[in-house]
Amino acid sequence: MNIHNIEYMSTDEYLKAWILNKLKRHRCIGSKHTAAKNVRKGAPPTYYEKIDDLLEQLIKSDRFVWAGGKTRERHVSLYPHLLGEIDSFIRRHYVEAVF
């Protein structure tokens, strides 16, 4: 499955798992972080706003993603102590998870 497959892109859980998997693949865990706008790269431009909203959900309600930074841009990374829960979430909702 590819991110451009509309059948899977329609679910929020799939997109959340895609975001978490992308951060994990790029090893953005703990003190290694990336700009929030970089997370949506690789997705179709029509999904940028939805991905930004889901990233906010992962930060505020799901609490899998840490957000902060000292620059003007918001930076994000995964919480290292939640990697087990993040892995199980990815396995449940994302078909092509890379471990």
N, CA, C and O atoms as CSV, one atom per row, in Angstrom:
chain,resi,resn,atom,element,x,y,z
A,1,MET,N,N,0.836,-1.172,0.000
A,1,MET,CA,C,0.000,0.000,0.000
A,1,MET,C,C,0.878,1.231,0.000
A,1,MET,O,O,1.952,1.269,0.599
A,2,ASN,N,N,0.409,2.169,-0.650
A,2,ASN,CA,C,1.123,3.413,-0.790
A,2,ASN,C,C,0.272,4.513,-0.172
A,2,ASN,O,O,-0.951,4.385,-0.109
A,3,ILE,N,N,0.886,5.564,0.273
A,3,ILE,CA,C,0.166,6.653,0.937
A,3,ILE,C,C,-0.895,7.254,0.038
A,3,ILE,O,O,-1.855,7.845,0.532
A,4,HIS,N,N,-0.744,7.117,-1.262
A,4,HIS,CA,C,-1.674,7.728,-2.200
A,4,HIS,C,C,-2.915,6.869,-2.426
A,4,HIS,O,O,-3.786,7.257,-3.204
A,5,ASN,N,N,-3.019,5.719,-1.772
A,5,ASN,CA,C,-4.184,4.867,-1.903
A,5,ASN,C,C,-5.328,5.484,-1.104
A,5,ASN,O,O,-5.290,5.495,0.127
A,6,ILE,N,N,-6.335,5.992,-1.790
A,6,ILE,CA,C,-7.423,6.738,-1.159
A,6,ILE,C,C,-8.224,5.871,-0.200
A,6,ILE,O,O,-8.759,6.388,0.781
A,7,GLU,N,N,-8.324,4.586,-0.447
A,7,GLU,CA,C,-9.081,3.694,0.422
A,7,GLU,C,C,-8.538,3.746,1.851
A,7,GLU,O,O,-9.316,3.780,2.805
A,8,TYR,N,N,-7.228,3.751,2.004
A,8,TYR,CA,C,-6.630,3.775,3.328
A,8,TYR,C,C,-6.485,5.194,3.863
A,8,TYR,O,O,-6.539,5.408,5.074
A,9,MET,N,N,-6.306,6.148,2.989
A,9,MET,CA,C,-6.099,7.531,3.424
A,9,MET,C,C,-7.344,8.120,4.070
A,9,MET,O,O,-7.253,9.126,4.773
A,10,SER,N,N,-8.504,7.513,3.845
A,10,SER,CA,C,-9.738,8.099,4.355
A,10,SER,C,C,-9.875,7.942,5.866
A,10,SER,O,O,-10.662,8.664,6.479
A,11,THR,N,N,-9.142,7.032,6.480
A,11,THR,CA,C,-9.282,6.835,7.922
A,11,THR,C,C,-8.245,7.659,8.685
A,11,THR,O,O,-7.081,7.743,8.296
A,12,ASP,N,N,-8.695,8.252,9.763
A,12,ASP,CA,C,-7.800,9.057,10.602
A,12,ASP,C,C,-6.750,8.197,11.287
A,12,ASP,O,O,-5.600,8.612,11.436
A,13,GLU,N,N,-7.146,7.001,11.704
A,13,GLU,CA,C,-6.212,6.118,12.409
A,13,GLU,C,C,-5.054,5.721,11.495
A,13,GLU,O,O,-3.912,5.637,11.945
A,14,TYR,N,N,-5.338,5.480,10.232
A,14,TYR,CA,C,-4.279,5.137,9.282
A,14,TYR,C,C,-3.298,6.297,9.133
A,14,TYR,O,O,-2.084,6.091,9.136
A,15,LEU,N,N,-3.819,7.504,9.004
A,15,LEU,CA,C,-2.944,8.667,8.850
A,15,LEU,C,C,-2.121,8.921,10.118
A,15,LEU,O,O,-0.954,9.302,10.031
A,16,LYS,N,N,-2.720,8.712,11.285
A,16,LYS,CA,C,-1.957,8.856,12.530
A,16,LYS,C,C,-0.813,7.845,12.560
A,16,LYS,O,O,0.317,8.179,12.916
A,17,ALA,N,N,-1.122,6.605,12.181
A,17,ALA,CA,C,-0.083,5.568,12.158
A,17,ALA,C,C,0.977,5.905,11.118
A,17,ALA,O,O,2.157,5.627,11.333
A,18,TRP,N,N,0.584,6.496,10.002
A,18,TRP,CA,C,1.543,6.910,8.965
A,18,TRP,C,C,2.479,7.977,9.525
A,18,TRP,O,O,3.686,7.930,9.289
A,19,ILE,N,N,1.929,8.934,10.264
A,19,ILE,CA,C,2.741,10.001,10.870
A,19,ILE,C,C,3.727,9.403,11.876
A,19,ILE,O,O,4.916,9.721,11.851
A,20,LEU,N,N,3.227,8.539,12.759
A,20,LEU,CA,C,4.095,7.916,13.768
A,20,LEU,C,C,5.185,7.075,13.117
A,20,LEU,O,O,6.337,7.099,13.551
A,21,ASN,N,N,4.821,6.332,12.077
A,21,ASN,CA,C,5.800,5.493,11.390
A,21,ASN,C,C,6.867,6.353,10.719
A,21,ASN,O,O,8.048,6.004,10.726
A,22,LYS,N,N,6.451,7.467,10.144
A,22,LYS,CA,C,7.418,8.349,9.488
A,22,LYS,C,C,8.408,8.921,10.499
A,22,LYS,O,O,9.611,8.957,10.238
A,23,LEU,N,N,7.913,9.366,11.644
A,23,LEU,CA,C,8.809,9.887,12.676
A,23,LEU,C,C,9.749,8.799,13.183
A,23,LEU,O,O,10.920,9.060,13.459
A,24,LYS,N,N,9.229,7.573,13.303
A,24,LYS,CA,C,10.073,6.480,13.781
A,24,LYS,C,C,11.132,6.097,12.750
A,24,LYS,O,O,12.286,5.859,13.107
A,25,ARG,N,N,10.746,6.036,11.467
A,25,ARG,CA,C,11.703,5.699,10.408
A,25,ARG,C,C,12.842,6.710,10.337
A,25,ARG,O,O,13.988,6.346,10.077
A,26,HIS,N,N,12.524,7.975,10.568
A,26,HIS,CA,C,13.537,9.025,10.528
A,26,HIS,C,C,14.229,9.200,11.884
A,26,HIS,O,O,15.023,10.121,12.076
A,27,ARG,N,N,13.917,8.312,12.805
A,27,ARG,CA,C,14.526,8.286,14.147
A,27,ARG,C,C,14.363,9.603,14.899
A,27,ARG,O,O,15.277,10.051,15.590
A,28,CYS,N,N,13.209,10.207,14.760
A,28,CYS,CA,C,12.889,11.427,15.511
A,28,CYS,C,C,12.305,11.004,16.852
A,28,CYS,O,O,11.092,11.039,17.060
A,29,ILE,N,N,13.178,10.611,17.739
A,29,ILE,CA,C,12.796,10.089,19.045
A,29,ILE,C,C,13.576,10.847,20.102
A,29,ILE,O,O,14.792,11.005,19.998
A,30,GLY,N,N,12.869,11.313,21.116
A,30,GLY,CA,C,13.531,12.024,22.205
A,30,GLY,C,C,14.078,13.361,21.777
A,30,GLY,O,O,13.329,14.218,21.308
A,31,SER,N,N,15.383,13.555,21.932
A,31,SER,CA,C,15.975,14.862,21.655
A,31,SER,C,C,16.212,15.114,20.171
A,31,SER,O,O,16.500,16.247,19.784
A,32,LYS,N,N,16.097,14.084,19.328
A,32,LYS,CA,C,16.207,14.305,17.888
A,32,LYS,C,C,14.816,14.642,17.367
A,32,LYS,O,O,13.884,13.855,17.530
A,33,HIS,N,N,14.675,15.786,16.751
A,33,HIS,CA,C,13.367,16.253,16.322
A,33,HIS,C,C,13.438,16.811,14.912
A,33,HIS,O,O,14.519,16.984,14.349
A,34,THR,N,N,12.271,17.089,14.352
A,34,THR,CA,C,12.166,17.673,13.020
A,34,THR,C,C,11.055,18.718,13.040
A,34,THR,O,O,10.189,18.701,13.915
A,35,ALA,N,N,11.088,19.612,12.082
A,35,ALA,CA,C,10.039,20.629,11.984
A,35,ALA,C,C,8.712,19.950,11.664
A,35,ALA,O,O,8.672,18.985,10.901
A,36,ALA,N,N,7.640,20.448,12.239
A,36,ALA,CA,C,6.322,19.851,12.047
A,36,ALA,C,C,5.908,19.868,10.582
A,36,ALA,O,O,5.197,18.972,10.128
A,37,LYS,N,N,6.344,20.878,9.844
A,37,LYS,CA,C,5.963,20.943,8.431
A,37,LYS,C,C,6.631,19.841,7.613
A,37,LYS,O,O,6.153,19.512,6.527
A,38,ASN,N,N,7.725,19.263,8.111
A,38,ASN,CA,C,8.401,18.187,7.396
A,38,ASN,C,C,7.649,16.860,7.490
A,38,ASN,O,O,7.876,15.960,6.681
A,39,VAL,N,N,6.768,16.738,8.457
A,39,VAL,CA,C,6.038,15.481,8.647
A,39,VAL,C,C,5.125,15.216,7.466
A,39,VAL,O,O,4.957,14.065,7.065
A,40,ARG,N,N,4.543,16.240,6.911
A,40,ARG,CA,C,3.568,16.041,5.834
A,40,ARG,C,C,4.196,15.810,4.461
A,40,ARG,O,O,3.481,15.530,3.499
A,41,LYS,N,N,5.500,15.922,4.355
A,41,LYS,CA,C,6.168,15.654,3.078
A,41,LYS,C,C,5.960,14.195,2.690
A,41,LYS,O,O,6.044,13.303,3.534
A,42,GLY,N,N,5.692,13.962,1.433
A,42,GLY,CA,C,5.450,12.618,0.947
A,42,GLY,C,C,3.981,12.287,0.807
A,42,GLY,O,O,3.626,11.287,0.183
A,43,ALA,N,N,3.123,13.112,1.379
A,43,ALA,CA,C,1.677,12.916,1.252
A,43,ALA,C,C,1.142,13.830,0.155
A,43,ALA,O,O,1.773,14.837,-0.166
A,44,PRO,N,N,0.002,13.500,-0.418
A,44,PRO,CA,C,-0.585,14.385,-1.422
A,44,PRO,C,C,-0.926,15.745,-0.794
A,44,PRO,O,O,-1.358,15.792,0.358
A,45,PRO,N,N,-0.742,16.838,-1.523
A,45,PRO,CA,C,-1.023,18.174,-0.970
A,45,PRO,C,C,-2.450,18.354,-0.462
A,45,PRO,O,O,-2.690,19.199,0.400
A,46,THR,N,N,-3.389,17.585,-0.971
A,46,THR,CA,C,-4.768,17.708,-0.489
A,46,THR,C,C,-4.917,17.215,0.947
A,46,THR,O,O,-5.907,17.537,1.604
A,47,TYR,N,N,-3.959,16.446,1.445
A,47,TYR,CA,C,-4.010,15.910,2.806
A,47,TYR,C,C,-3.189,16.716,3.800
A,47,TYR,O,O,-3.158,16.365,4.980
A,48,TYR,N,N,-2.530,17.771,3.376
A,48,TYR,CA,C,-1.661,18.525,4.276
A,48,TYR,C,C,-2.412,19.052,5.498
A,48,TYR,O,O,-1.929,18.918,6.623
A,49,GLU,N,N,-3.565,19.637,5.294
A,49,GLU,CA,C,-4.315,20.210,6.414
A,49,GLU,C,C,-4.781,19.114,7.371
A,49,GLU,O,O,-4.729,19.283,8.590
A,50,LYS,N,N,-5.232,17.996,6.816
A,50,LYS,CA,C,-5.683,16.882,7.650
A,50,LYS,C,C,-4.525,16.304,8.460
A,50,LYS,O,O,-4.693,15.970,9.633
A,51,ILE,N,N,-3.361,16.185,7.844
A,51,ILE,CA,C,-2.193,15.671,8.554
A,51,ILE,C,C,-1.782,16.624,9.671
A,51,ILE,O,O,-1.409,16.178,10.756
A,52,ASP,N,N,-1.845,17.928,9.418
A,52,ASP,CA,C,-1.532,18.901,10.466
A,52,ASP,C,C,-2.495,18.772,11.641
A,52,ASP,O,O,-2.077,18.841,12.796
A,53,ASP,N,N,-3.785,18.584,11.353
A,53,ASP,CA,C,-4.775,18.414,12.418
A,53,ASP,C,C,-4.538,17.138,13.217
A,53,ASP,O,O,-4.633,17.137,14.444
A,54,LEU,N,N,-4.230,16.057,12.516
A,54,LEU,CA,C,-3.982,14.789,13.200
A,54,LEU,C,C,-2.687,14.827,14.014
A,54,LEU,O,O,-2.592,14.186,15.061
A,55,LEU,N,N,-1.703,15.569,13.541
A,55,LEU,CA,C,-0.469,15.729,14.306
A,55,LEU,C,C,-0.770,16.456,15.619
A,55,LEU,O,O,-0.210,16.118,16.662
A,56,GLU,N,N,-1.644,17.443,15.563
A,56,GLU,CA,C,-2.060,18.140,16.789
A,56,GLU,C,C,-2.771,17.182,17.746
A,56,GLU,O,O,-2.570,17.254,18.958
A,57,GLN,N,N,-3.596,16.292,17.208
A,57,GLN,CA,C,-4.259,15.298,18.052
A,57,GLN,C,C,-3.245,14.371,18.703
A,57,GLN,O,O,-3.377,14.030,19.879
A,58,LEU,N,N,-2.232,13.963,17.944
A,58,LEU,CA,C,-1.197,13.085,18.499
A,58,LEU,C,C,-0.418,13.791,19.601
A,58,LEU,O,O,0.072,13.144,20.527
A,59,ILE,N,N,-0.305,15.092,19.510
A,59,ILE,CA,C,0.406,15.862,20.533
A,59,ILE,C,C,-0.469,16.058,21.762
A,59,ILE,O,O,-0.032,15.794,22.882
A,60,LYS,N,N,-1.694,16.516,21.565
A,60,LYS,CA,C,-2.536,16.926,22.687
A,60,LYS,C,C,-3.313,15.787,23.337
A,60,LYS,O,O,-3.247,15.622,24.555
A,61,SER,N,N,-4.040,15.006,22.564
A,61,SER,CA,C,-4.906,14.003,23.186
A,61,SER,C,C,-4.252,12.627,23.295
A,61,SER,O,O,-4.369,11.978,24.334
A,62,ASP,N,N,-3.574,12.172,22.257
A,62,ASP,CA,C,-2.945,10.848,22.303
A,62,ASP,C,C,-1.619,10.875,23.053
A,62,ASP,O,O,-1.215,9.862,23.623
A,63,ARG,N,N,-0.953,11.991,23.060
A,63,ARG,CA,C,0.305,12.206,23.775
A,63,ARG,C,C,1.424,11.251,23.364
A,63,ARG,O,O,2.248,10.863,24.192
A,64,PHE,N,N,1.452,10.874,22.079
A,64,PHE,CA,C,2.554,10.073,21.562
A,64,PHE,C,C,3.700,10.950,21.076
A,64,PHE,O,O,4.847,10.509,21.013
A,65,VAL,N,N,3.382,12.191,20.734
A,65,VAL,CA,C,4.354,13.075,20.096
A,65,VAL,C,C,4.620,14.268,20.998
A,65,VAL,O,O,3.701,14.869,21.555
A,66,TRP,N,N,5.898,14.594,21.127
A,66,TRP,CA,C,6.336,15.769,21.871
A,66,TRP,C,C,6.460,16.934,20.886
A,66,TRP,O,O,6.910,16.748,19.755
A,67,ALA,N,N,6.062,18.126,21.313
A,67,ALA,CA,C,6.190,19.306,20.459
A,67,ALA,C,C,6.876,20.410,21.244
A,67,ALA,O,O,6.625,20.589,22.436
A,68,GLY,N,N,7.728,21.134,20.577
A,68,GLY,CA,C,8.438,22.225,21.217
A,68,GLY,C,C,9.470,22.775,20.278
A,68,GLY,O,O,9.381,22.605,19.062
A,69,GLY,N,N,10.435,23.426,20.838
A,69,GLY,CA,C,11.515,23.964,20.030
A,69,GLY,C,C,11.833,25.383,20.446
A,69,GLY,O,O,11.002,26.076,21.034
A,70,LYS,N,N,13.031,25.803,20.138
A,70,LYS,CA,C,13.480,27.133,20.505
A,70,LYS,C,C,13.475,28.082,19.320
A,70,LYS,O,O,13.785,29.264,19.466
A,71,THR,N,N,13.128,27.574,18.159
A,71,THR,CA,C,13.070,28.429,16.983
A,71,THR,C,C,11.623,28.855,16.756
A,71,THR,O,O,10.740,28.511,17.541
A,72,ARG,N,N,11.389,29.583,15.712
A,72,ARG,CA,C,10.026,30.020,15.404
A,72,ARG,C,C,9.150,28.871,14.935
A,72,ARG,O,O,7.930,28.909,15.092
A,73,GLU,N,N,9.769,27.855,14.361
A,73,GLU,CA,C,9.018,26.699,13.886
A,73,GLU,C,C,8.765,25.723,15.022
A,73,GLU,O,O,9.554,25.620,15.961
A,74,ARG,N,N,7.667,25.019,14.921
A,74,ARG,CA,C,7.350,23.987,15.902
A,74,ARG,C,C,8.071,22.704,15.493
A,74,ARG,O,O,8.036,22.311,14.327
A,75,HIS,N,N,8.710,22.069,16.437
A,75,HIS,CA,C,9.425,20.819,16.177
A,75,HIS,C,C,8.745,19.682,16.927
A,75,HIS,O,O,8.183,19.879,18.004
A,76,VAL,N,N,8.804,18.489,16.342
A,76,VAL,CA,C,8.139,17.335,16.927
A,76,VAL,C,C,9.075,16.133,16.981
A,76,VAL,O,O,9.998,16.011,16.175
A,77,SER,N,N,8.825,15.255,17.937
A,77,SER,CA,C,9.527,13.981,18.038
A,77,SER,C,C,8.670,13.035,18.867
A,77,SER,O,O,7.705,13.458,19.504
A,78,LEU,N,N,9.025,11.754,18.856
A,78,LEU,CA,C,8.294,10.749,19.610
A,78,LEU,C,C,8.830,10.681,21.041
A,78,LEU,O,O,10.015,10.903,21.285
A,79,TYR,N,N,7.940,10.370,21.977
A,79,TYR,CA,C,8.369,10.143,23.355
A,79,TYR,C,C,9.058,8.784,23.426
A,79,TYR,O,O,8.459,7.783,23.033
A,80,PRO,N,N,10.301,8.714,23.917
A,80,PRO,CA,C,11.015,7.432,23.937
A,80,PRO,C,C,10.402,6.398,24.876
A,80,PRO,O,O,10.491,5.199,24.609
A,81,HIS,N,N,9.782,6.836,25.969
A,81,HIS,CA,C,9.223,5.878,26.916
A,81,HIS,C,C,7.895,5.274,26.429
A,81,HIS,O,O,7.364,4.365,27.068
A,82,LEU,N,N,7.357,5.770,25.308
A,82,LEU,CA,C,6.111,5.246,24.763
A,82,LEU,C,C,6.317,4.452,23.466
A,82,LEU,O,O,5.350,4.176,22.757
A,83,LEU,N,N,7.549,4.088,23.153
A,83,LEU,CA,C,7.822,3.398,21.889
A,83,LEU,C,C,7.085,2.064,21.763
A,83,LEU,O,O,6.684,1.692,20.661
A,84,GLY,N,N,6.904,1.354,22.841
A,84,GLY,CA,C,6.155,0.094,22.791
A,84,GLY,C,C,4.704,0.316,22.386
A,84,GLY,O,O,4.174,-0.403,21.538
A,85,GLU,N,N,4.063,1.312,22.992
A,85,GLU,CA,C,2.682,1.638,22.639
A,85,GLU,C,C,2.593,2.166,21.208
A,85,GLU,O,O,1.642,1.860,20.489
A,86,ILE,N,N,3.579,2.954,20.801
A,86,ILE,CA,C,3.596,3.500,19.443
A,86,ILE,C,C,3.728,2.368,18.430
A,86,ILE,O,O,3.038,2.367,17.411
A,87,ASP,N,N,4.611,1.400,18.700
A,87,ASP,CA,C,4.780,0.247,17.805
A,87,ASP,C,C,3.482,-0.539,17.662
A,87,ASP,O,O,3.109,-0.928,16.555
A,88,SER,N,N,2.791,-0.775,18.780
A,88,SER,CA,C,1.541,-1.543,18.695
A,88,SER,C,C,0.469,-0.755,17.943
A,88,SER,O,O,-0.330,-1.350,17.219
A,89,PHE,N,N,0.435,0.563,18.097
A,89,PHE,CA,C,-0.512,1.397,17.355
A,89,PHE,C,C,-0.230,1.325,15.859
A,89,PHE,O,O,-1.151,1.211,15.050
A,90,ILE,N,N,1.048,1.392,15.497
A,90,ILE,CA,C,1.432,1.317,14.086
A,90,ILE,C,C,1.051,-0.049,13.515
A,90,ILE,O,O,0.516,-0.126,12.410
A,91,ARG,N,N,1.318,-1.115,14.246
A,91,ARG,CA,C,1.003,-2.461,13.758
A,91,ARG,C,C,-0.495,-2.661,13.569
A,91,ARG,O,O,-0.919,-3.356,12.645
A,92,ARG,N,N,-1.298,-2.053,14.445
A,92,ARG,CA,C,-2.745,-2.198,14.330
A,92,ARG,C,C,-3.331,-1.438,13.149
A,92,ARG,O,O,-4.279,-1.912,12.523
A,93,HIS,N,N,-2.783,-0.267,12.833
A,93,HIS,CA,C,-3.458,0.622,11.893
A,93,HIS,C,C,-2.719,0.895,10.594
A,93,HIS,O,O,-3.295,1.482,9.678
A,94,TYR,N,N,-1.489,0.496,10.490
A,94,TYR,CA,C,-0.716,0.823,9.293
A,94,TYR,C,C,-0.198,-0.465,8.675
A,94,TYR,O,O,0.471,-1.251,9.346
A,95,VAL,N,N,-0.493,-0.682,7.434
A,95,VAL,CA,C,-0.198,-1.951,6.779
A,95,VAL,C,C,1.285,-2.133,6.494
A,95,VAL,O,O,1.820,-3.215,6.735
A,96,GLU,N,N,1.959,-1.116,5.993
A,96,GLU,CA,C,3.350,-1.249,5.574
A,96,GLU,C,C,4.335,-0.689,6.585
A,96,GLU,O,O,5.296,-0.021,6.201
A,97,ALA,N,N,4.123,-0.939,7.836
A,97,ALA,CA,C,4.999,-0.399,8.857
A,97,ALA,C,C,6.428,-0.921,8.675
A,97,ALA,O,O,6.634,-2.097,8.373
A,98,VAL,N,N,7.392,-0.050,8.858
A,98,VAL,CA,C,8.798,-0.411,8.741
A,98,VAL,C,C,9.382,-0.440,10.133
A,98,VAL,O,O,9.396,0.572,10.833
A,99,PHE,N,N,9.866,-1.603,10.533
A,99,PHE,CA,C,10.432,-1.716,11.899
A,99,PHE,C,C,11.885,-1.978,11.841
A,99,PHE,O,O,12.532,-2.103,12.881
